């Protein structure tokens, strides 16, 4: 065997590829990494065989090696086609694709090794390539199939890369460029140029594989390509051993140049070996330090967490007590407020009825205003009592089977004067079938509907409208009250839904004495009925919709 510098470079490349293969097999057990490892092992064998091809003087061995390399080429192409399907999500290929691939491999091995349809023989040309070969009548079939498989594989990887993001996108980008760079030189040097009778450069294809090996290795170290944990120390040691093994058994005729090249490769690997060893030693030192102090740190953190938890628990108990005391205080205060307010109401009604003698029209008007204010104050007290009772878990409902239609009609009668004064048009379904009987507290529901309709009147524009609509869906009765009033901006709509007693800016300008309690009461009463309460608006000056959902 005549070992040339080209053969030595090819074998060093094969060692690098085998080292990368070892990194992948040791560092990951994913399906995609295992398939890729098998493929680059086959690639390493293909590269190594090229070194023997340019070194052997025997034509029979050269002929067998060329056929062997060609068969490995189609196996690698088929393998990378399947890898592009599996990577990066470890998706298993279809069974029919595997069977078809095995059939193609068997056919090509048979055609290369047992027929002359693809290769017909070899002849020596000397120089860097050493051997040339002649093509059989079906060799174009191999060229087309090889090119097709690689183009489809790269296209699939590129398509996956375009739809990915983050670290996966970086991995796919590196994998795509590594395979693209890796396949172009062998395709030109070992497939295209021989078609034109140029065999001198067929040693370039295997050596160029070192480029994509470095790209994949960089991707593994930087981005954990295929979830591989890089093991530089092990790979460096094995690579050094393999190089010295080659140096022992191969007698290259270059003297000092051989020794210089071997030393250079050894030096590079030794640097990686030392850096890897130092890195692993530092990591072990940090890990040991962490293990020594971990229990102490965990105990310290646990103590702090427990102390914080106990403090928070105590604070929560105190807050619950304060909240309960506050609710009780509010309920007691409201009950005490009701007595004098009720007394004022009765005395005012007695004055209006003339029980204490005749009064002037001006006094009557003043007393009616006082009676209206007293009624409003009573309603506010009732609202606060309802909210407080609901918050303390008391059942304030007195349910019965009733329709909401009488409540709507009564509310509209009570508000007739203000509705007519603002020229508001009110429509509602007159048919009793549109108002099914519901299990409700009629008085409470009438009160909250009064709140909703009062708001629809108060914040409506002159000449506006209020529309009631009903429907039954999924065993729920839905009442929608829509008005053409101020409307609500999206920002205020969110606050109304999440902030207690919130009122919009325009509403505060139009009705400065309002407290925003009404909607909170309505929401609480409907919730007690296990119903739903929603407020919708298309924006400022575009009206609003209130939807009340109750079980049918």
Secondary structure as UniProt FT lines:
FT   HELIX           5..27
FT   HELIX           31..53
FT   TURN            54..55
FT   HELIX           59..86
FT   TURN            87..90
FT   HELIX           95..114
FT   STRAND          119..126
FT   TURN            127..129
FT   STRAND          130..135
FT   TURN            137..138
FT   HELIX           139..162
FT   HELIX           166..187
FT   HELIX           188..192
FT   HELIX           193..195
FT   TURN            196..197
FT   TURN            200..201
FT   HELIX           202..223
FT   HELIX           225..227
FT   HELIX           232..249
FT   TURN            253..255
FT   HELIX           256..352
FT   TURN            353..356
FT   HELIX           361..391
FT   TURN            392..393
FT   STRAND          400..402
FT   HELIX           405..414
FT   HELIX           416..421
FT   TURN            422..423
FT   STRAND          425..427
FT   HELIX           432..434
FT   STRAND          438..440
FT   HELIX           442..458
FT   TURN            462..463
FT   STRAND          465..473
FT   TURN            474..475
FT   STRAND          476..483
FT   HELIX           490..498
FT   TURN            500..501
FT   HELIX           505..510
FT   TURN            512..513
FT   HELIX           517..528
FT   TURN            529..530
FT   STRAND          532..536
FT   TURN            540..541
FT   STRAND          544..551
//
